[in-house]
Amino acid sequence: MPAPRSTVRRGLAAVAALPLLALAATACGYGSEAKDDDAKTNVSAGGKKLSSDTVKIGYFPNLTHATALVGIQEGTIQKELGGTKVESTTFNAGPSEIEALNAGSIDIGFIGPSPSINGYSKSQGKGLRIISGSASGGVKLVVNPDRIKTLDDLKGKKIATPQLGNTQDVAFLNWISEKGWKVDAQSGKGDVSVVRSDNKVTPDAYKSGDLDGAWVPEPTASKLVSEGAKVLLDEKDLWPDKKFVITNIIVSQTFLDEHPDVVEAVLKGSVSTNKWINANPEEAKASANKALEKLSGKPLPQEILDPAWESIEITDDPLAETLKTQAGYSVKSGLLKEPDLQGIYDLGPLNKILKAEGLPEVADAGLGVK
């Protein structure tokens, strides 16, 4: 797949004026433990335990992680695991989740491409594997319409991203660069101020006037719109075919080596979940919202939920060519040296499942294990 067309250039700015907003409090040092009440997470009655007593799964309380939200909420993943129990933890952004994976706090994670690339590169190809796709799209640049009316108006403004080095942060830095503006990737200072802000607090920071906009995933983008922001750019419009990977499934290489049966069961649950979501979008949307309610204490209002859900495509395809492109963005921004990504994908177990289900197999863009 060719790189995103240059006619719609990516560029936002780096944030320096705001102090960094606090990350979410962590229950285990890395993320918050997801609540299991009302979710169908009990081990299957009489179900056979696999090679591990538990599997620790990490994901974000974002609609771009709908596979995890719905798969855990509906018990679809747990059903495939039998007597092996799911333990789940939520994160604000990918770098924190990679830390948890490296520390053994989670075994499998739903995560964006940039942290996956960075984690794989830093471990010299030994820390993780991408084993499936999960979602495409669902990322928007939303702004205060009183302060910003065109893309050129972003210069000199304060724009939030979820975390330094996360997928949206890298995308925004690349867009700014293509605009011809300068921003220091680490500090966020430059022609645009890039503010690294927890998705939970970004809407309040926007309401208070501390932010002029944000490049963020759903449902944060639609939450900001409900506060009066306007969508200035939908990231999918930067990509050929309007598709780009926003969520992968990764696994610790150690866990994959020691518990391949558990990994295969989680993948079966993911494929089943994605199939059900795409066949039952309204029911799936309600299920995802119920999961978000348990994580945040309240459901998303319909005026936020509907547009957010509409902008996301759920897919088993990891869209590997787009990950290659996003790796180039990380290098260009100075956040990553040129990575060797050979072996980052291990799609054999997924393709085995897809073939058995009569579904098309997916490609690894030449970056699969040998």
NORWOLIN-V806095 format. One line per field, one symbol per residue. ss: DSSP state (a for helix, b for strand, c for the rest). A space follows every 50 residues. Layout:
ss->???
This chain:
ss->cccccccccccccccccccccccccccccccbbccccccccccccccccc cccbbbbbbbccaaaaaaaaaaaccaaaaaacccbbbbbbbccaaaaaaa aaaccccbbbbcaaaaaaaaaacccccbbbbbbbbbbcbbbbbbcccccc aaaacccbbbbcccccaaaaaaaaaaaaccccbccccccbccbbbbccaa aaaaaaacccccbbbbbccaaaaaaaccbbbbbbaaaacaaaccbbbbbb bbaaaaaacaaaaaaaaaaaaaaaaaaaacaaaaaaaaaaaaaaaacccc caaaaaaaaacbbbcccccaaaaaaaaaaaaaacccccccccccbccaaa aaaaaacccccccccccbcc
